[in-house]
Amino acid sequence: MDERTFHRSDQHASVIGLGTWQLGADWGDVDDKEALAVLEAAAESGVTFFDTADVYGDGRSEETIATFLRGRPDLHVMVATKMGRRVEQIPQNYVLDNFREWNDRSRRNLGVDVLDLVQLHCPPTPVYSSDEVFDALDTLVEEERVKAYGVSVETCEEALTAIARPNVASVQIILNPFRMKPLREVLPAAREAGVGIIARVPLASGLLSGKYTKDTVFAANDHRNFNRHGEAFDQGETFSGVDFATGVEAAAEFAALAPEGCTPAQLALRWIVQQPGVTTVIPGARSPEQARANTDAARLPELTEGTLSAVRDLYDRRIKEQVEGRW
Ligand SMILES: NC(=O)c1ccc[n+]([C@@H]2O[C@H](COP(=O)([O-])OP(=O)(O)OC[C@H]3O[C@@H](n4cnc5c(N)ncnc54)[C@H](OP(=O)(O)O)[C@@H]3O)[C@@H](O)[C@H]2O)c1
């Protein structure tokens, strides 16, 4: 699979990576055997970038990645983790001593001396304007705890504030056919600055697969059940912030735009890969079959102008008004 470069840190990632939140928790049950099989399927299909976080299953996702990579020393996978959401969400917690402690735990969980990439995990907005925070992140690099650092953001404004910092290697942001504002506001600035873009929630939590109906029920321990209105964390993380009923109807229309030989989920991934400035896309696969289907999207032909403009038209008509004011 093609790889792209995080220019500021000179690291490389497959254009389609793997998100591993679902291997920790919050997406219903995924047992350890299935979790390892998902990692194996992704790696065998050419994925060289895993995204995780210290909070996913309170370390379970990181530990599962470590177990997998220990058994496959032949693989070179860049592992990006995140920190900051295991404590109360106040700016005062974003200090060097805490960063060191959080990094040390992730280094243990992942079984590495130096973390490839650590991202602030959607911190409170004032954190992005704090010189002390970015000085502390520079210290982590100097101390060789991390090779590079980045941020995972909720809004375009947060992304732009972070991109202006000289040593931010990556910005992780929601980008998909139901979340287009970053195309206009963030990707051009990131390209110009050489900051990598990690596109998350690429399938709008599965909506863009077109497989749900308005009657679909998700497990009690699945955020698509318990966070629909932002009860546990930002509402924008579940179904990309799109109201479920609207999303199901729009997804049916989206599915009809998929070219022959391409599933709706693959159309969504192919669409993201094609946006200038994207470094890697990180779909969350819950089975080896999903992992393989997602990586196949990287090998599909470029989408035509006709398909691109139909996807844009669908967004403008059905989705834009719901999401652009907030994220
Ligand atoms: N704040 C943050 O930094 C943050 C927040 C959210 C996510 N993330 C990262 O982004 C990654 C991806 O986002 P996400 O997992 O939230 O959402 P996503 O990738 O948009 O959606 C994942 C869901 O899509 C469905 N799916 C996946 N592959 C499929 C396929 N080939 N065909 C049909 N359906 C498919 C599955 O739904 P079913 O379970 O219904 O099959 C899966 O649970 C996460 O794993 C995590 O690494 C970061």
The ligand as an SDF file (V2000), in Angstrom:
LIG
                    3D

 48 52  0  0  0  0  0  0  0  0999 V2000
  -10.9840   11.8730   19.9970 N   0  0  0  0  0  0  0  0  0  0  0  0
  -10.2480   11.0820   19.2530 C   0  0  0  0  0  0  0  0  0  0  0  0
   -9.0760   11.2700   19.1290 O   0  0  0  0  0  0  0  0  0  0  0  0
  -10.9140    9.9560   18.5340 C   0  0  0  0  0  0  0  0  0  0  0  0
  -12.3090    9.8310   18.5250 C   0  0  0  0  0  0  0  0  0  0  0  0
  -12.9010    8.8490   17.7620 C   0  0  0  0  0  0  0  0  0  0  0  0
  -12.1080    7.9620   17.0310 C   0  0  0  0  0  0  0  0  0  0  0  0
  -10.7550    8.0770   17.0630 N   0  0  0  0  0  0  0  0  0  0  0  0
   -9.8990    7.1590   16.2960 C   0  0  0  0  0  0  0  0  0  0  0  0
  -10.4510    6.9920   15.0030 O   0  0  0  0  0  0  0  0  0  0  0  0
  -10.6520    5.5980   14.7420 C   0  0  0  0  0  0  0  0  0  0  0  0
  -11.7770    5.4090   13.7560 C   0  0  0  0  0  0  0  0  0  0  0  0
  -12.9640    6.0610   14.1360 O   0  0  0  0  0  0  0  0  0  0  0  0
  -14.2000    5.2790   14.7090 P   0  0  0  0  0  0  0  0  0  0  0  0
  -13.7780    3.8740   15.0020 O   0  0  0  0  0  0  0  0  0  0  0  0
  -14.7520    6.1220   15.8060 O   0  0  0  0  0  0  0  0  0  0  0  0
  -15.2750    5.3160   13.5470 O   0  0  0  0  0  0  0  0  0  0  0  0
  -15.3390    4.7570   12.0460 P   0  0  0  0  0  0  0  0  0  0  0  0
  -14.0400    4.2270   11.6160 O   0  0  0  0  0  0  0  0  0  0  0  0
  -15.9730    5.8610   11.2830 O   0  0  0  0  0  0  0  0  0  0  0  0
  -16.4320    3.6010   12.1630 O   0  0  0  0  0  0  0  0  0  0  0  0
  -16.1480    2.3430   12.6900 C   0  0  0  0  0  0  0  0  0  0  0  0
  -17.3360    1.4120   12.4420 C   0  0  0  0  0  0  0  0  0  0  0  0
  -17.5860    1.3240   11.0570 O   0  0  0  0  0  0  0  0  0  0  0  0
  -18.0620    0.0320   10.7180 C   0  0  0  0  0  0  0  0  0  0  0  0
  -17.1590   -0.5150    9.6970 N   0  0  0  0  0  0  0  0  0  0  0  0
  -15.7970   -0.5190    9.6940 C   0  0  0  0  0  0  0  0  0  0  0  0
  -15.3320   -1.0770    8.5600 N   0  0  0  0  0  0  0  0  0  0  0  0
  -16.4120   -1.4420    7.8300 C   0  0  0  0  0  0  0  0  0  0  0  0
  -16.5840   -2.0610    6.5760 C   0  0  0  0  0  0  0  0  0  0  0  0
  -15.5420   -2.4140    5.8180 N   0  0  0  0  0  0  0  0  0  0  0  0
  -17.8480   -2.2900    6.1420 N   0  0  0  0  0  0  0  0  0  0  0  0
  -18.9150   -1.9340    6.8850 C   0  0  0  0  0  0  0  0  0  0  0  0
  -18.8170   -1.3380    8.0810 N   0  0  0  0  0  0  0  0  0  0  0  0
  -17.5750   -1.0910    8.5430 C   0  0  0  0  0  0  0  0  0  0  0  0
  -18.0650   -0.7850   11.9710 C   0  0  0  0  0  0  0  0  0  0  0  0
  -19.3990   -0.7370   12.4720 O   0  0  0  0  0  0  0  0  0  0  0  0
  -20.1420   -2.0390   13.0800 P   0  0  0  0  0  0  0  0  0  0  0  0
  -19.5660   -2.1740   14.4180 O   0  0  0  0  0  0  0  0  0  0  0  0
  -21.6050   -1.6260   13.0930 O   0  0  0  0  0  0  0  0  0  0  0  0
  -19.8380   -3.1760   12.1420 O   0  0  0  0  0  0  0  0  0  0  0  0
  -17.1070   -0.0250   12.8560 C   0  0  0  0  0  0  0  0  0  0  0  0
  -17.3850   -0.2260   14.2170 O   0  0  0  0  0  0  0  0  0  0  0  0
  -10.8640    5.0260   16.1510 C   0  0  0  0  0  0  0  0  0  0  0  0
  -10.6750    3.6330   16.2020 O   0  0  0  0  0  0  0  0  0  0  0  0
   -9.8120    5.7770   16.9240 C   0  0  0  0  0  0  0  0  0  0  0  0
   -8.5460    5.2150   16.6830 O   0  0  0  0  0  0  0  0  0  0  0  0
  -10.1530    9.0640   17.7890 C   0  0  0  0  0  0  0  0  0  0  0  0
  1  2  1  0
  2  3  2  0
  2  4  1  0
  4  5  1  0
  4 48  2  0
  5  6  2  0
  6  7  1  0
  7  8  2  0
  8  9  1  0
  8 48  1  0
  9 10  1  0
  9 46  1  0
 10 11  1  0
 11 12  1  0
 11 44  1  0
 12 13  1  0
 13 14  1  0
 14 15  2  0
 14 16  1  0
 14 17  1  0
 17 18  1  0
 18 19  2  0
 18 20  1  0
 18 21  1  0
 21 22  1  0
 22 23  1  0
 23 24  1  0
 23 42  1  0
 24 25  1  0
 25 26  1  0
 25 36  1  0
 26 27  1  0
 26 35  1  0
 27 28  2  0
 28 29  1  0
 29 30  1  0
 29 35  2  0
 30 31  1  0
 30 32  2  0
 32 33  1  0
 33 34  2  0
 34 35  1  0
 36 37  1  0
 36 42  1  0
 37 38  1  0
 38 39  2  0
 38 40  1  0
 38 41  1  0
 42 43  1  0
 44 45  1  0
 44 46  1  0
 46 47  1  0
M  CHG  2   8   1  16  -1
M  END
$$$$
